[in-house]
Amino acid sequence: MFQFDAIKACSRGSRRRRSKGDPMTLVAASAREDGSRGTIAMRLGISRAVLGLAAAAGLAIAVAAAADSPKFGTWGIDLAAMDRSVRPGDDFFAYVNGNWLKTAIISPDRSRAGAFQDLQSLSESRMKAIVAGLGAKPADALSGEGRKLRDLYDAFEDRGEIERSGLAPVAQDLAHIAHLETMTDVARAMASVPLGTASIFGIGIGVDAKNPGAYSVYLGQSGLGLPDRDYYLRDDKALAATRDAYRKYLSAMLALAGLKDGDKRADAIFALESRIASAQWSQADRRDQDKTYNPMAFSQLGKLAPEFPWDTFFQGCGMPTRGPAGERVVIVAEKSAFPALAQIFAATPVPVWRDYLTVHYLHHFAPYLPKRFDDADFAFYGTVLEGRTVQLDRTTRGVQLLDALLGEALGKLYVQRYFPPEAKARADLLVQNLLRAFEIDIRSLAWMSDATKAKALEKIRQFTPKIGYPGQWRDYSGYRVARHDLIGDIRRAALFEWQRELARLDKPVDKSEWGMTPPTVNAYYNPSFNEIVFPAGILQPPFFDPDADDAVNYGGIGAIIGHEISHGFDDQGSKYTGEGVLAQWWSEGDRAEFDARTAVLVRQYDGYEVLPGLHVIGKNTLGENIADLAGLTIALEAYHLSLGGKPAPAIDGFTGDQRFFLAYGQIWRSKLRESALRTLTLSDEHSPAEFRVVGAIRNMDSWYAAFGIRPGDKYYLAPDQRVTIW
């Protein structure tokens, strides 16, 4: 999904940030459910010759599991969760998880239940234990970072002080917005980092896709309060109800701000956002790395979109328009949308922009304001969009906030307690096994020419794995935290991060940087660095269990590692060279064959009905679907190689391949609220969990052989209809 709004924006911009890397979990399974939604959260994406090493270094020695990690069964599979009355070929997801699905209860403060959520909850409980330890120490016994962690947490937890302060901490900001008089005033407010409000354009700093040794300024469409343009434009009964609820939310927030005629003003804001949505690109187009790389000199922005005051906007966030080489070059993402968006900006009266900015400002700061604001914000974003009826407890939200703003300071303590050095070394070895298996797969491809294969092999050999935690921790000495100034802490955090990025704009790229914190239950591939990144949080049961059967571990963490490796060769990652340069390295014929195969995958996923009348959007989820299929294929190959030519023993009547596929189905077991499932399907690049399972396995001959899948089974595909890519 490697596109603009992955990069942290100067202004708040779109509410839904994507990572510059490529998280593989379903709909932010590792993401904060609540507490940090208004913060700057950093997420930024075996060769047979060494068969003896592969067999000796099997997953049974990979990562030591903590005693508090969740485990399944005696050898890694929760047999009681299976519904054996279901034929594997009719619904493999239900076959593996059916009994669990019948009894699983989604906590009222969560939008989902399942394997990822269980591990996320464990990560949260561990962070709470760390914070409790900090709280038990005398202040003078804490390090500088420890004091900041404790002070920020205590400021967030002090509801009494928040209620007593009322709107006083934000009164000056609200007054500033209320007194905007000109369009240049509006543009300057949109660009303000401390205000953290929304903007019709987002601006950020990221690695230049065609020059990965340098940073560039990126500009992209932004400005919506709902998750995606389809929420405004799609003719759907459920979405119409969501739109009505959003209007009520807008009116409620305006009323809380003391503004009259809330319904009328809310309608004007909604009409504005609807016009913005109509001008924006679709998700499918925004995924295309070639379409969204449009470099131009700063002065050309005025010609592309003359109705927007670009000079004021850049000044507002401190972005220099000139660099060491002269006029700064910026990279525009949705180029054809910019003129229309600028026209919408200019045609909208300043009073409407004031109301728009006020509501978005209050959304941004709602978690840190009195309960009436927090509750009103949750009623829409937590309940209407995610189906949750209860907010997460304040302590959970507090540690999520620390992970968002001081993530590496907290992560440093996390890995000291929960991720020993030997675990990192063993995980490194596991990743190398999967990379070698991918090498074998590339060599065996019948559809790819030798010339393209050679370049693909070169790229796989240039992969950089990052395991557990950064080798160099971030320096937070420039971030001031005040125990009794929560709003100021949030503002200063945004400014600290933005100034850090501005300071390195014209310097060499720091390739040691991480886009996720160590406690994160997720992983990503970064095409500009050609790196795969696995935080400590995901390298444990149920994804990996040292006491489990090897087949189970390969179907679990092996498939996850394979997934991230495969992102380097999905429809967009495959456009980058091994050096991280966005460039064509395929032969024309090979690319055409690749596109033809992925087009079949798009059509397959388009056919999956998530809710009545709502289908998976194959073009939006293509990159993840490719990575699921290829990653699972590579993990199975690695498992077979680990056997060293010996047959896998049967366990409880299941063959090795059967256990492998059962494990894959098990790690994706999840249950989502209907509203959350709809939000995922319409606005996320990942398919729902059920179709991540069946969508991949039904294209693998090994699954058919393992479970005796035959014509007539619901998910049977004839051999000539199965998609093989990597």
C-alpha positions in Angstrom: 0.0 0.0 0.0 3.1 2.2 -0.3 1.5 5.6 -0.8 1.5 9.2 0.4 -0.6 9.2 3.6 1.7 6.6 5.0 4.0 9.5 5.9 3.3 11.5 9.0 1.7 14.7 7.9 2.5 18.2 9.0 -1.2 18.9 9.5 -3.6 16.3 10.8 -5.0 15.5 7.4 -6.7 12.2 6.9 -7.8 10.5 10.1 -6.7 7.2 8.8 -3.0 6.9 8.6 -1.3 4.1 6.8 2.2 2.8 7.4 5.0 3.6 5.0 5.8 0.0 5.6 3.1 -2.6 5.1 1.5 -4.1 8.1 0.1 -7.5 7.4 -2.5 -7.7 10.1 -6.2 -7.4 9.5 -7.7 -3.9 9.9 -5.2 -2.6 12.3 -5.4 -5.6 14.6 -2.4 -4.1 16.4 -3.6 -0.6 16.3 -4.9 1.4 19.2 -8.6 1.0 19.6 -9.1 4.3 21.4 -6.6 6.2 23.5 -4.1 7.5 20.9 -6.5 8.3 18.1 -5.6 11.9 18.2 -1.9 11.5 18.4 1.1 11.3 16.0 1.5 7.5 16.1 4.6 6.2 14.4 3.8 3.5 12.1 5.5 4.6 9.1 6.1 -1.8 4.9 16.6 -22.5 2.1 18.4 -23.6 -0.5 18.8 -27.4 -0.7 22.5 -26.9 -0.5 22.1 -25.9 3.1 19.4 -28.3 3.9 21.2 -29.6 7.0 21.2 -26.1 8.5 17.5 -25.8 7.7 16.7 -29.0 9.4 18.8 -28.4 12.4 17.6 -24.8 12.8 13.9 -25.8 12.6 11.3 -23.6 14.2 11.6 -25.6 17.4 14.5 -23.4 18.5 13.4 -20.1 17.0 11.9 -17.9 19.7 11.6 -18.5 23.4 8.0 -18.0 24.5 7.2 -16.0 27.6 5.2 -17.8 30.3 2.3 -15.4 29.9 2.0 -15.9 26.1 -1.2 -17.6 24.9 -0.8 -21.2 23.6 -3.1 -23.5 21.7 -3.5 -27.2 22.6 -0.6 -29.6 23.3 1.1 -29.3 19.9 -0.1 -25.9 18.7 -3.6 -26.4 17.4 -6.8 -25.7 19.4 -8.6 -28.9 18.4 -11.7 -27.9 20.4 -12.1 -24.8 18.3 -12.6 -26.9 15.1 -16.0 -27.7 13.7 -15.4 -31.1 12.0 -19.0 -31.2 10.8 -17.9 -28.7 8.1 -16.2 -30.0 5.0 -12.8 -28.3 4.6 -13.5 -27.6 1.0 -16.8 -25.9 1.8 -15.5 -23.5 4.4 -12.0 -24.1 5.7 -12.2 -21.1 8.0 -15.2 -22.5 9.8 -13.7 -26.0 9.7 -10.7 -24.7 11.7 -12.5 -22.1 13.8 -16.2 -23.0 13.8 -16.7 -24.0 17.4 -14.7 -21.0 18.5 -16.8 -18.7 16.3 -19.9 -20.1 17.9 -18.8 -19.2 21.5 -16.4 -16.3 21.1 -17.5 -13.1 22.7 -16.3 -9.7 21.6 -15.6 -7.6 24.6 -17.8 -4.5 24.5 -14.7 -2.3 24.5 -13.3 -4.0 21.4 -14.3 -4.2 17.8 -13.0 -7.8 17.4 -11.9 -10.9 19.1 -9.3 -13.4 18.0 -5.7 -14.4 17.9 -4.3 -11.0 17.1 -6.5 -9.3 19.6 -5.4 -11.8 22.3 -1.8 -11.0 21.7 -2.5 -7.2 21.5 -4.2 -7.5 25.0 -1.1 -9.3 26.3 1.1 -6.5 24.9 -1.0 -3.9 26.6 -0.9 -5.8 29.9 2.9 -6.0 29.7 3.1 -2.2 29.0 0.9 -1.6 32.1 3.3 -3.7 34.2 6.2 -1.6 33.0 4.4 1.7 33.8 3.4 0.3 37.2 7.1 -0.3 37.8 7.9 3.3 36.9 5.2 4.5 39.2 6.5 2.5 42.1 9.9 4.2 42.0 10.9 7.5 43.5 11.0 10.3 41.0 14.8 10.8 41.4 15.4 7.2 40.7 14.0 7.4 37.2 15.9 8.1 34.0 14.9 11.1 32.0 12.9 8.9 29.6 11.4 7.0 32.6 10.2 10.3 34.1 8.7 11.4 30.8 6.8 8.1 30.5 5.4 8.4 34.0 4.5 12.0 33.7 2.7 11.7 30.4 0.9 8.6 31.7 -0.1 10.3 34.9 -1.3 13.4 33.0 -3.5 11.3 30.8 -4.9 9.3 33.8 -5.7 12.4 35.9 -9.3 12.7 34.9 -9.9 15.0 37.8 -7.5 17.6 36.6 -8.9 17.2 33.0 -12.4 17.9 34.2 -11.4 20.8 36.4 -9.5 22.4 33.5 -12.4 22.2 31.1 -11.7 23.9 27.8 -9.2 26.3 29.3 -6.2 24.4 27.8 -7.6 24.7 24.3 -9.4 28.0 24.6 -6.7 29.9 22.9 -6.6 27.5 19.9 -10.4 27.6 19.6 -10.4 31.4 19.7 -7.7 31.4 17.0 -9.8 29.2 14.7 -12.9 31.3 15.5 -11.2 34.5 14.4 -9.9 33.3 11.0 -10.9 35.9 8.5 -9.2 35.1 5.1 -8.4 32.1 3.0 -4.7 32.5 3.8 -5.6 32.4 7.5 -7.4 29.1 6.8 -4.5 27.6 4.9 -2.1 28.6 7.7 -4.4 26.9 10.3 -4.5 23.8 8.1 -0.8 23.6 8.1 -0.3 24.2 11.8 1.4 21.3 13.5 0.4 22.1 17.1 -3.3 22.6 16.1 -3.3 19.1 14.6 -6.5 19.8 12.7 -7.5 18.6 9.3 -6.4 19.9 5.9 -7.7 19.5 2.3 -4.1 18.6 1.5 -1.7 16.5 3.5 2.0 17.2 3.6 4.8 15.0 4.9 8.4 14.0 4.5 9.4 10.6 3.3 12.0 8.6 1.4 12.1 9.5 -2.3 10.8 6.5 -4.1 13.2 7.0 -7.0 16.1 8.2 -4.9 16.0 6.2 -1.7 19.2 7.9 -0.3 17.3 11.2 0.0 14.2 12.5 1.7 11.5 14.4 -0.3 8.4 16.4 0.5 5.2 14.5 -0.4 1.8 16.1 -0.9 -1.5 14.2 -1.2 -5.3 14.5 -0.9 -6.8 14.6 2.6 -9.5 16.2 4.6 -12.2 13.6 5.2 -13.7 12.8 8.6 -15.1 9.4 7.4 -12.7 6.5 6.7 -12.9 6.7 2.9 -14.5 8.6 0.0 -16.9 5.7 -0.6 -18.6 6.6 2.7 -19.8 9.8 1.1 -20.4 8.6 -2.4 -21.6 5.0 -2.3 -25.4 4.2 -2.5 -25.7 1.8 0.4 -28.4 1.7 3.2 -25.8 1.1 5.9 -23.6 3.8 4.7 -26.5 6.2 4.5 -27.2 5.5 8.2 -23.5 6.2 8.9 -23.6 9.5 7.1 -26.7 10.5 9.2 -24.8 9.6 12.3 -21.8 11.6 11.2 -23.9 14.7 10.7 -25.3 14.3 14.2 -21.8 13.9 15.5 -20.7 17.1 13.8 -23.6 18.9 15.2 -22.9 17.6 18.7 -19.3 18.6 18.6 -20.2 22.1 17.5 -22.7 22.4 20.3 -20.1 21.3 22.8 -17.9 24.1 21.5 -20.7 26.5 22.3 -21.7 27.2 18.7 -25.3 27.8 17.7 -27.3 26.4 14.8 -25.3 23.1 15.0 -27.5 21.1 12.5 -27.2 23.8 9.8 -23.5 24.2 10.3 -23.0 20.4 10.4 -24.8 20.1 7.0 -22.4 22.6 5.6 -19.4 20.7 6.8 -20.7 17.4 5.5 -21.5 19.0 2.1 -17.9 20.3 2.0 -16.4 16.9 2.8 -18.7 15.3 0.2 -17.3 17.7 -2.4 -13.8 16.8 -1.3 -14.6 13.1 -1.5 -16.0 13.5 -5.1 -12.7 15.1 -6.2 -10.4 12.4 -4.6 -8.9 9.4 -6.2 -10.1 5.9 -5.4 -8.1 3.6 -3.2 -7.2 1.4 -6.2 -5.6 4.4 -8.0 -3.9 5.6 -4.8 -2.1 2.2 -4.5 -0.4 2.6 -7.9 3.1 3.7 -7.2 3.7 4.9 -10.8 0.6 7.1 -10.8 1.3 8.7 -7.4 4.9 9.7 -8.1 4.7 13.1 -9.7 7.7 15.3 -8.9 7.5 19.0 -9.6 9.2 22.2 -8.5 7.4 24.1 -5.7 6.5 26.9 -8.1 4.7 24.5 -10.3 2.1 23.9 -7.5 0.8 27.3 -8.2 0.2 26.4 -11.8 -1.3 23.0 -11.0 -3.7 24.3 -8.3 -3.6 28.1 -8.4 -6.6 28.6 -6.0 -4.7 27.3 -3.0 -2.2 29.6 -1.2 0.8 27.2 -1.2 3.3 29.8 0.1 1.2 30.3 3.2 0.6 26.6 3.6 4.3 25.8 3.5 5.2 28.7 5.8 2.5 27.5 8.2 4.3 24.3 8.9 7.8 25.6 8.6 8.5 23.8 5.4 11.3 25.6 3.4 10.5 26.1 -0.3 14.2 26.1 -1.2 16.9 23.5 -0.5 20.6 23.3 -1.0 20.1 22.8 -4.8 17.7 25.7 -5.2 13.9 25.5 -5.5 12.5 22.5 -3.6 11.0 19.6 -5.6 7.9 18.1 -4.1 6.2 14.8 -5.0 2.5 15.1 -5.7 0.4 12.0 -5.2 -3.1 12.4 -6.7 -2.0 14.9 -9.2 -5.3 15.2 -11.2 -7.3 15.7 -8.0 -5.3 18.8 -6.9 -6.9 21.4 -9.2 -10.4 20.3 -8.2 -9.5 20.3 -4.5 -8.0 23.8 -4.7 -11.1 25.0 -6.4 -13.2 23.5 -3.6 -10.9 25.3 -1.1 -11.4 28.7 -2.8 -15.1 28.3 -3.3 -15.9 27.4 0.4 -16.7 30.4 2.6 -14.4 31.1 5.5 -17.1 30.5 8.1 -17.6 27.0 6.9 -13.9 26.4 7.1 -13.9 27.7 10.6 -16.6 25.2 11.6 -14.8 22.4 9.8 -11.5 23.2 11.5 -13.2 23.5 14.9 -14.8 20.0 14.7 -11.6 18.3 13.4 -9.6 20.1 16.1 -11.9 18.8 18.8 -11.8 15.3 17.4 -8.0 15.4 17.5 -7.9 16.5 21.1 -11.0 14.7 22.4 -9.2 12.0 24.4 -7.5 14.7 26.4 -10.5 16.9 27.0 -13.4 16.6 29.5 -15.4 13.4 29.4 -18.3 15.0 27.4 -16.0 15.5 24.5 -14.3 12.1 24.7 -17.7 10.4 25.0 -19.2 12.3 22.1 -16.2 11.4 19.9 -16.3 7.8 20.9 -20.1 7.6 20.2 -19.3 8.0 16.6 -15.8 6.7 15.9 -16.0 3.9 18.5 -19.6 2.9 18.3 -20.9 3.8 14.9 -17.8 2.9 12.9 -16.5 0.0 15.1 -19.5 -1.3 17.0 -18.0 -0.8 20.4 -20.3 0.2 23.2 -17.8 0.8 25.9 -14.5 2.7 25.8 -11.3 0.9 26.7 -10.3 1.4 30.3 -8.2 4.5 30.8 -5.1 2.6 31.8 -5.1 0.7 28.5 -5.6 3.9 26.6 -2.8 5.4 28.7 -0.2 2.8 27.7 -1.3 3.1 24.1 -0.6 6.8 24.3 2.9 6.1 25.6 3.5 3.6 22.8 2.3 6.3 20.3 4.4 9.2 21.6 7.3 7.7 23.4 7.2 4.3 21.7 10.9 3.5 21.6 11.5 4.7 25.2 8.8 2.3 26.3 9.9 -0.3 23.8 13.4 -0.3 25.3 12.0 -1.3 28.6 9.7 -3.8 26.9 12.5 -5.8 25.2 14.6 -5.8 28.3 11.9 -7.7 30.1 10.1 -9.7 27.4 12.5 -10.2 24.4 16.0 -11.6 25.4 18.9 -11.4 22.9 18.8 -15.1 22.1 15.2 -14.7 20.9 16.4 -12.1 18.4 19.2 -14.3 17.1 16.9 -17.2 16.7 14.3 -15.2 14.9 17.0 -13.9 12.6 17.8 -17.4 11.6 14.2 -18.2 10.9 13.8 -15.2 8.6 16.9 -16.4 6.7 15.3 -19.8 6.2 12.3 -18.2 4.6 14.4 -16.0 2.4 16.3 -19.0 1.1 13.0 -20.8 0.4 11.9 -17.8 -1.6 15.1 -18.1 -3.6 14.3 -21.7 -4.5 10.8 -20.7 -5.5 12.0 -18.0 -7.9 14.4 -20.4 -9.5 11.6 -22.8 -10.2 9.1 -20.4 -11.8 8.1 -21.6 -15.2 6.4 -18.4 -16.3 9.3 -16.0 -15.7 12.2 -15.4 -18.1 15.8 -16.1 -16.9 16.7 -12.4 -17.2 13.9 -11.3 -14.9 14.6 -14.2 -12.5 18.2 -13.0 -12.2 17.0 -9.6 -11.1 14.5 -11.1 -8.7 17.1 -13.3 -7.1 19.4 -10.3 -6.8 16.6 -8.4 -4.9 15.9 -11.3 -2.5 19.6 -11.4 -1.6 19.5 -7.7 -0.8 16.7 -8.0 1.7 17.4 -6.5 5.1 15.6 -8.1 8.0 15.0 -6.1 11.2 14.1 -8.3 14.2 12.6 -7.4 17.6 13.8 -3.8 18.1 16.0 -1.1 16.7 19.7 -1.2 16.9 19.7 2.5 17.6 17.0 3.9 19.9 15.3 7.3 19.3 16.5 10.3 21.3 13.5 12.0 23.1 15.6 14.5 25.0 14.1 17.3 22.9 10.5 16.4 23.8 9.4 18.2 27.0 6.7 16.5 29.0 4.9 18.4 31.8 2.9 16.5 34.3 0.1 19.0 34.6 -0.1 20.1 30.9 -1.6 17.2 29.0 -2.8 19.3 26.0 0.6 20.9 25.8 2.3 17.5 26.0 0.3 16.4 22.9 1.0 19.6 21.0 4.7 19.4 21.8 4.9 15.7 20.8 3.5 16.6 17.3 5.9 19.5 17.0 8.9 17.5 18.3 8.3 14.8 15.7 7.7 17.3 12.9 10.8 19.2 13.7 12.8 16.0 13.8 11.7 15.3 10.3 12.3 18.8 9.0 15.8 18.8 10.4 16.8 15.8 8.3 15.1 16.8 5.1 18.3 17.6 3.2 20.4 15.0 5.0 21.1 11.3 4.0 18.4 8.8 4.8 18.5 7.1 8.1 18.0 3.4 7.2 18.2 2.3 10.8 14.8 3.8 11.6 11.9 1.7 12.5 8.2 2.3 11.6 6.8 0.3 14.4 7.5 0.1 18.1 8.7 -3.2 19.8 5.4 -4.0 21.6 3.5 -3.9 18.3 1.7 -7.1 17.2 2.4 -6.6 13.5 5.1 -6.6 10.8 5.8 -4.7 7.6 7.8 -4.5 4.4 9.4 -1.2 3.4 10.1 -1.1 -0.4 12.4 2.0 -0.2 14.8 0.1 2.1 13.9 -3.4 0.8 13.6 -4.4 4.4 11.2 -6.7 6.4 10.5 -5.7 10.0 9.2 -7.9 12.8 8.7 -6.2 16.2 9.1 -8.3 19.3 5.4 -8.2 19.9 4.5 -10.6 17.1 7.4 -13.1 17.6 5.6 -15.2 20.2 2.6 -17.6 20.7 0.2 -18.2 19.1 2.2 -17.2 16.0 5.3 -19.0 17.2 5.4 -21.5 20.1 8.7 -23.4 20.8 6.6 -26.2 22.2 4.5 -26.6 19.1 4.9 -28.9 16.1 7.2 -27.5 13.4 4.4 -27.7 10.8 2.3 -25.4 13.0 5.0 -22.9 13.5 5.7 -22.8 9.7 1.9 -22.3 9.1 1.9 -19.5 11.7 5.0 -17.3 12.0 6.5 -18.8 8.9 3.5 -17.6 6.8 3.7 -14.2 8.4 7.4 -13.9 7.5 6.7 -15.2 4.1 3.9 -12.7 3.7 6.2 -9.7 4.4 9.0 -11.1 2.1 6.3 -11.5 -0.6 5.4 -7.8 -0.4 8.7 -7.1 -2.1 7.2 -9.0 -5.1 3.5 -8.0 -4.9 1.9 -5.7 -7.6 3.5 -2.6 -6.1 6.5 -3.8 -4.2 7.7 -5.5 -7.3 8.1 -2.1 -8.9 11.1 -1.5 -6.6 14.6 -2.7 -7.2 16.7 -4.4 -4.6 18.3 -1.0 -3.9 14.8 0.4 -3.1 14.4 2.4 -6.3 11.0 2.7 -8.0 12.1 1.5 -11.5 11.1 -1.0 -14.1 13.3 -4.1 -13.8 11.0 -6.6 -15.5 10.9 -7.6 -19.1 7.7 -6.4 -20.8 6.5 -10.0 -21.4 7.1 -11.1 -17.8 5.2 -8.0 -16.4 2.3 -8.8 -18.7 2.1 -12.3 -17.5 2.3 -11.2 -13.9 -0.5 -8.7 -14.4 -2.6 -11.4 -16.1 -2.2 -13.7 -13.1 -3.0 -11.0 -10.6 -6.1 -9.9 -12.5 -7.5 -13.4 -11.9 -6.8 -13.0 -8.2 -8.7 -9.6 -8.3 -11.7 -11.3 -9.8 -11.6 -14.1 -7.3 -11.7 -11.7 -4.3 -14.4 -9.6 -5.9 -16.6 -12.6 -5.7 -16.3 -12.9 -1.9 -19.4 -11.5 -0.1 -18.6 -10.1 3.3 -22.1 -8.9 4.2 -25.2 -9.0 2.1 -24.5 -6.9 -0.9 -21.0 -6.0 0.2 -18.0 -7.7 -1.4 -14.3 -7.6 -1.0 -12.8 -5.0 -3.4 -10.2 -7.0 -5.2 -8.2 -4.1 -6.6 -7.9 -2.4 -3.2 -6.7 -5.6 -1.5 -4.5 -7.0 -4.3 -1.1 -6.4 -2.7 -2.2 -8.1 0.6 -3.8 -11.0 -1.3 -0.7 -11.6 -3.3 1.4 -11.6 -0.2 -0.9 -14.0 1.6 -0.8 -16.5 -1.3 2.9 -16.2 -2.0 3.9 -16.1 1.7 1.9 -19.2 2.5 3.4 -21.0 -0.5 6.9 -20.1 0.5 6.3 -21.1 4.2 5.1 -24.5 3.0 8.2 -24.9 0.9 10.4 -24.0 3.9 8.5 -26.6 6.0 9.1 -29.3 3.5 12.8 -28.4 3.3 13.1 -28.5 7.1 12.1 -32.2 7.0 15.3 -33.0 5.3 13.7 -35.5 2.9 12.0 -37.4 5.7 8.2 -37.8 5.8 6.4 -35.8 8.4 4.9 -37.8 11.3 1.2 -37.9 11.8 -0.1 -36.2 15.0 -3.6 -37.0 16.3 -4.4 -38.2 12.8 -3.3 -35.1 11.0 -0.5 -35.1 8.4 2.2 -32.5 8.4 0.6 -30.5 5.5 -2.8 -30.7 7.3 -1.2 -29.3 10.5 0.4 -26.5 8.4 -2.9 -25.4 6.9 -4.7 -25.7 10.2 -2.2 -23.4 11.8 -2.7 -20.8 9.1 -6.4 -20.9 9.5 -6.0 -20.7 13.3 -3.8 -17.5 13.4 -6.5 -15.7 11.4 -9.3 -16.7 13.6 -11.3 -13.6 14.4 -14.8 -12.3 14.9 -15.6 -8.7 14.0 -18.6 -6.5 14.7 -20.6 -5.9 11.6 -19.8 -2.1 11.6 -16.1 -2.8 12.0 -16.3 -5.4 9.2 -17.9 -2.9 6.9 -15.3 -0.3 7.7 -12.6 -2.8 7.0 -14.0 -3.9 3.7 -14.6 -0.4 2.4 -11.5 1.4 3.6 -8.7 -1.1 4.3 -6.2 -2.7 2.0 -6.6 -6.1 3.8 -9.3 -8.6 3.1 -11.4 -9.8 6.0 -9.8 -12.7 7.9 -12.1 -15.4 6.5 -11.1 -14.6 2.9 -7.4 -14.2 3.8 -7.6 -17.8 4.7 -9.8 -19.4 1.9 -8.6 -16.9 -0.7 -5.0 -18.1 -0.4 -5.4 -21.9 0.2 -7.8 -22.6 -2.6 -5.1 -21.6 -5.1 -2.6 -24.1 -3.6 -2.5 -27.7 -5.0 -1.1 -28.9 -1.7 -4.3 -27.9 0.2 -6.4 -30.0 -2.2 -4.1 -33.0 -1.7 -3.9 -32.5 2.1 -7.7 -32.5 2.7 -9.1 -34.3 -0.3 -10.8 -31.3 -1.8 -12.9 -32.3 -4.8 -15.3 -30.9 -7.4 -18.5 -29.9 -5.8 -16.9 -28.4 -2.7 -17.8 -24.8 -2.4 -14.3 -23.4 -2.7 -13.0 -25.9 -5.2 -11.1 -24.4 -8.1 -10.2 -26.4 -11.2 -6.4 -26.7 -11.6 -6.4 -24.3 -14.6 -8.2 -21.6 -12.5 -5.8 -21.7 -9.6 -3.4 -18.7 -9.4 0.3 -19.3 -9.1 2.4 -16.2 -8.9 5.5 -16.8 -6.7 
